[in-house]
Amino acid sequence: MMDTTLALGWAERAVEQNDQYLPSWWAFAAAAGHLGIEFKGRAAVQRILAIAPGHTVSALRDTLTFSAPAKLEVCFDSLRRAGLPE
């Protein structure tokens, strides 16, 4: 079971600690996208693209491996909702 609101809070804390760490921004954007908080999701995607210009969901899919691929798909869908290009 996911507590996406809790995840968003932790992601916000993480980016406050290190605003250059891309995985924290992925978590922030995915949580905001999943919750439908567009302004936060889009802001996080802008930050992702500032750190890694040209970054896409497809590039992330090619990079990450996870023992539960269905959970990754939820994250990828949420990143798309936040505005990260395919």
Secondary structure, 3 states (H helix, E strand, C coil): CCCHHHHHHHHHHHHHHCCCCHHHHHHHHHHHHHHCCHHHHHHHHHHHHHHCCCCCHHHHHHHCCCCCHHHHHHHHHHHHHHCCCC
